[in-house]
Amino acid sequence: MTKFAAPEQLVAAGKANIETMLSQANSAFVKAERLTALNLNTARSVLEDGVANAKAVLAAKDPQELLKLQAGLTQPMVEKAVAYARSVYEIASEGQDEFTKVFEAQLAELNKFFVTSLDQAAKSAPAGSEPIFAAAKQAIATANNAYDSMTKAAKQVSDLAEANVAAATKAPAKTTRARKAS
């Protein structure tokens, strides 16, 4: 009978998995704290700006002054909204990157374990069973190649989304400045 994993290996793997889960949970809490702080600061800023803008609108003496004031109030609001969106995107992106790195490391360990186990099993397998082990190794290699292809495609989509977010965050500020200049 072949030993695939000693009890000590299973215990060590279990401990490593618990440490990984705790690390991911802590990371999620850090991201949630950052997002909460961002939301609170944004809400405070919106309230303060709203009060200041309302006071300025009420202090306007004629319609021309009101129109000029309105044009001046729009750009800072748009810029703050863009900055907020960019910050939310950065927090989410960092969390996704951290999760992906951990997942890929776990997947590499799992692949290593499977290949090692197959090699150990092949050593004690009866003669003529080599094609079965070769097919299993080929299946693992094919799955790894498929995962690599999906990862590359997901990275391209992520890069495209990041470029679109960057372009979208620049566009409103340019439009607002162009309107103000008119």
CYANA upper distance limits for C-alpha pairs under 8 A (distance plus 0.5 A):
  2 THR  CA    120 GLN  CA      7.95
  2 THR  CA    121 ALA  CA      7.07
  2 THR  CA    124 SER  CA      7.48
  4 PHE  CA    117 SER  CA      6.16
  4 PHE  CA    120 GLN  CA      7.64
  4 PHE  CA    121 ALA  CA      8.11
  5 ALA  CA      9 GLN  CA      6.52
  5 ALA  CA     10 LEU  CA      7.22
  6 ALA  CA     10 LEU  CA      7.07
  7 PRO  CA     11 VAL  CA      6.69
  8 GLU  CA     12 ALA  CA      6.56
  9 GLN  CA     13 ALA  CA      6.51
 10 LEU  CA     14 GLY  CA      6.57
 11 VAL  CA     15 LYS  CA      6.67
 12 ALA  CA     16 ALA  CA      6.60
 13 ALA  CA     17 ASN  CA      6.61
 14 GLY  CA     18 ILE  CA      6.74
 15 LYS  CA     19 GLU  CA      6.67
 16 ALA  CA     20 THR  CA      6.63
 17 ASN  CA     21 MET  CA      6.65
 18 ILE  CA     22 LEU  CA      6.62
 19 GLU  CA     23 SER  CA      6.56
 20 THR  CA     24 GLN  CA      6.65
 20 THR  CA    102 VAL  CA      8.22
 21 MET  CA     25 ALA  CA      6.58
 22 LEU  CA     26 ASN  CA      6.59
 23 SER  CA     27 SER  CA      6.62
 24 GLN  CA     28 ALA  CA      6.61
 24 GLN  CA     99 PHE  CA      7.74
 25 ALA  CA     29 PHE  CA      6.75
 26 ASN  CA     30 VAL  CA      6.73
 27 SER  CA     31 LYS  CA      6.77
 27 SER  CA     95 GLY  CA      7.96
 28 ALA  CA     32 ALA  CA      6.59
 28 ALA  CA     95 GLY  CA      7.65
 29 PHE  CA     33 GLU  CA      6.52
 30 VAL  CA     34 ARG  CA      6.70
 31 LYS  CA     35 LEU  CA      6.59
 31 LYS  CA     91 ILE  CA      6.86
 31 LYS  CA     92 ALA  CA      8.23
 31 LYS  CA     95 GLY  CA      7.44
 32 ALA  CA     36 THR  CA      6.48
 33 GLU  CA     37 ALA  CA      6.56
 34 ARG  CA     38 LEU  CA      6.55
 34 ARG  CA     91 ILE  CA      8.09
 35 LEU  CA     39 ASN  CA      6.59
 35 LEU  CA     88 VAL  CA      7.40
 35 LEU  CA     91 ILE  CA      7.70
 36 THR  CA     40 LEU  CA      6.62
 37 ALA  CA     41 ASN  CA      6.50
 38 LEU  CA     42 THR  CA      6.45
 38 LEU  CA     84 TYR  CA      8.26
 38 LEU  CA     87 SER  CA      8.44
 39 ASN  CA     43 ALA  CA      6.51
 40 LEU  CA     44 ARG  CA      6.61
 41 ASN  CA     45 SER  CA      6.57
 42 THR  CA     46 VAL  CA      6.52
 42 THR  CA     84 TYR  CA      7.94
 43 ALA  CA     47 LEU  CA      6.63
 44 ARG  CA     48 GLU  CA      6.65
 45 SER  CA     49 ASP  CA      6.44
 46 VAL  CA     50 GLY  CA      6.35
 47 LEU  CA     51 VAL  CA      6.73
 48 GLU  CA     52 ALA  CA      6.72
 49 ASP  CA     53 ASN  CA      6.37
 50 GLY  CA     54 ALA  CA      6.47
 51 VAL  CA     55 LYS  CA      6.69
 52 ALA  CA     56 ALA  CA      6.70
 53 ASN  CA     57 VAL  CA      6.58
 53 ASN  CA     73 LEU  CA      7.80
 54 ALA  CA     58 LEU  CA      6.59
 55 LYS  CA     59 ALA  CA      6.62
 56 ALA  CA     60 ALA  CA      6.94
 56 ALA  CA     69 LEU  CA      8.26
 57 VAL  CA     66 LEU  CA      6.95
 57 VAL  CA     69 LEU  CA      7.79
 60 ALA  CA     65 GLU  CA      6.40
 60 ALA  CA     66 LEU  CA      6.11
 61 LYS  CA     65 GLU  CA      7.15
 61 LYS  CA     66 LEU  CA      8.10
 62 ASP  CA     66 LEU  CA      6.86
 63 PRO  CA     67 LEU  CA      6.67
 64 GLN  CA     68 LYS  CA      6.69
 65 GLU  CA     69 LEU  CA      6.50
 66 LEU  CA     70 GLN  CA      6.57
 67 LEU  CA     71 ALA  CA      6.84
 68 LYS  CA     72 GLY  CA      6.92
 69 LEU  CA     73 LEU  CA      6.72
 70 GLN  CA     74 THR  CA      6.88
 71 ALA  CA     75 GLN  CA      7.86
 71 ALA  CA    179 ARG  CA      8.50
 71 ALA  CA    180 LYS  CA      6.61
 72 GLY  CA     76 PRO  CA      8.19
 72 GLY  CA    180 LYS  CA      7.87
 73 LEU  CA     77 MET  CA      7.20
 74 THR  CA     78 VAL  CA      6.76
 74 THR  CA    176 THR  CA      7.71
 75 GLN  CA     79 GLU  CA      6.56
 75 GLN  CA    173 ALA  CA      7.24
 75 GLN  CA    176 THR  CA      6.03
 75 GLN  CA    177 ARG  CA      7.45
 76 PRO  CA     80 LYS  CA      6.55
 77 MET  CA     81 ALA  CA      6.66
 78 VAL  CA     82 VAL  CA      6.64
 78 VAL  CA    172 PRO  CA      7.16
 78 VAL  CA    173 ALA  CA      7.01
 78 VAL  CA    176 THR  CA      8.18
 79 GLU  CA     83 ALA  CA      6.62
 79 GLU  CA    172 PRO  CA      8.19
 79 GLU  CA    173 ALA  CA      6.50
 80 LYS  CA     84 TYR  CA      6.56
 81 ALA  CA     85 ALA  CA      6.69
 82 VAL  CA     86 ARG  CA      6.62
 82 VAL  CA    169 THR  CA      5.78
 82 VAL  CA    170 LYS  CA      8.40
 82 VAL  CA    172 PRO  CA      8.34
 83 ALA  CA     87 SER  CA      6.65
 83 ALA  CA    169 THR  CA      8.20
 84 TYR  CA     88 VAL  CA      6.75
 85 ALA  CA     89 TYR  CA      6.64
 85 ALA  CA    169 THR  CA      8.35
 86 ARG  CA     90 GLU  CA      6.65
 86 ARG  CA    165 VAL  CA      8.08
 86 ARG  CA    166 ALA  CA      8.40
 86 ARG  CA    169 THR  CA      7.74
 87 SER  CA     91 ILE  CA      6.76
 88 VAL  CA     92 ALA  CA      6.71
 89 TYR  CA     93 SER  CA      6.40
 90 GLU  CA     94 GLU  CA      6.55
 91 ILE  CA     95 GLY  CA      6.83
 92 ALA  CA     96 GLN  CA      6.73
 93 SER  CA     97 ASP  CA      6.62
 94 GLU  CA     98 GLU  CA      6.70
 95 GLY  CA     99 PHE  CA      6.70
 96 GLN  CA    100 THR  CA      6.55
 97 ASP  CA    101 LYS  CA      6.74
 98 GLU  CA    102 VAL  CA      6.88
 99 PHE  CA    103 PHE  CA      6.57
100 THR  CA    104 GLU  CA      6.53
101 LYS  CA    105 ALA  CA      6.69
102 VAL  CA    106 GLN  CA      6.67
103 PHE  CA    107 LEU  CA      6.56
104 GLU  CA    108 ALA  CA      6.63
105 ALA  CA    109 GLU  CA      6.82
106 GLN  CA    110 LEU  CA      6.66
107 LEU  CA    111 ASN  CA      6.63
108 ALA  CA    112 LYS  CA      6.65
109 GLU  CA    113 PHE  CA      6.65
110 LEU  CA    114 PHE  CA      6.70
111 ASN  CA    115 VAL  CA      6.65
111 ASN  CA    140 ILE  CA      8.01
112 LYS  CA    116 THR  CA      6.57
113 PHE  CA    117 SER  CA      6.50
114 PHE  CA    118 LEU  CA      6.55
115 VAL  CA    119 ASP  CA      6.63
115 VAL  CA    137 LYS  CA      7.47
116 THR  CA    120 GLN  CA      6.70
117 SER  CA    121 ALA  CA      6.56
118 LEU  CA    122 ALA  CA      6.44
118 LEU  CA    133 PHE  CA      7.18
118 LEU  CA    137 LYS  CA      8.24
119 ASP  CA    123 LYS  CA      6.88
120 GLN  CA    124 SER  CA      7.47
121 ALA  CA    125 ALA  CA      6.50
122 ALA  CA    129 SER  CA      8.29
122 ALA  CA    130 GLU  CA      7.50
122 ALA  CA    133 PHE  CA      7.12
125 ALA  CA    129 SER  CA      7.11
129 SER  CA    133 PHE  CA      7.40
130 GLU  CA    134 ALA  CA      6.63
131 PRO  CA    135 ALA  CA      6.47
132 ILE  CA    136 ALA  CA      6.75
133 PHE  CA    137 LYS  CA      6.66
134 ALA  CA    138 GLN  CA      6.57
135 ALA  CA    139 ALA  CA      6.59
136 ALA  CA    140 ILE  CA      6.85
137 LYS  CA    141 ALA  CA      6.71
138 GLN  CA    142 THR  CA      6.52
139 ALA  CA    143 ALA  CA      6.60
140 ILE  CA    144 ASN  CA      6.63
141 ALA  CA    145 ASN  CA      6.68
142 THR  CA    146 ALA  CA      6.65
143 ALA  CA    147 TYR  CA      6.61
144 ASN  CA    148 ASP  CA      6.61
145 ASN  CA    149 SER  CA      6.68
146 ALA  CA    150 MET  CA      6.69
147 TYR  CA    151 THR  CA      6.50
148 ASP  CA    152 LYS  CA      6.66
149 SER  CA    153 ALA  CA      6.73
150 MET  CA    154 ALA  CA      6.50
151 THR  CA    155 LYS  CA      6.55
152 LYS  CA    156 GLN  CA      6.76
153 ALA  CA    157 VAL  CA      6.78
154 ALA  CA    158 SER  CA      6.51
155 LYS  CA    159 ASP  CA      6.52
156 GLN  CA    160 LEU  CA      6.60
157 VAL  CA    161 ALA  CA      6.56
158 SER  CA    162 GLU  CA      6.57
159 ASP  CA    163 ALA  CA      6.66
160 LEU  CA    164 ASN  CA      6.63
161 ALA  CA    165 VAL  CA      6.59
162 GLU  CA    166 ALA  CA      6.65
163 ALA  CA    167 ALA  CA      6.63
164 ASN  CA    168 ALA  CA      6.38
165 VAL  CA    169 THR  CA      6.51
166 ALA  CA    170 LYS  CA      6.90
167 ALA  CA    171 ALA  CA      6.71
168 ALA  CA    172 PRO  CA      7.65
169 THR  CA    173 ALA  CA      7.91
170 LYS  CA    174 LYS  CA      6.95
171 ALA  CA    175 THR  CA      6.66
172 PRO  CA    176 THR  CA      6.51
173 ALA  CA    177 ARG  CA      6.64
174 LYS  CA    178 ALA  CA      6.59
175 THR  CA    179 ARG  CA      6.71
176 THR  CA    180 LYS  CA      6.63
177 ARG  CA    181 ALA  CA      6.65
178 ALA  CA    182 SER  CA      6.92
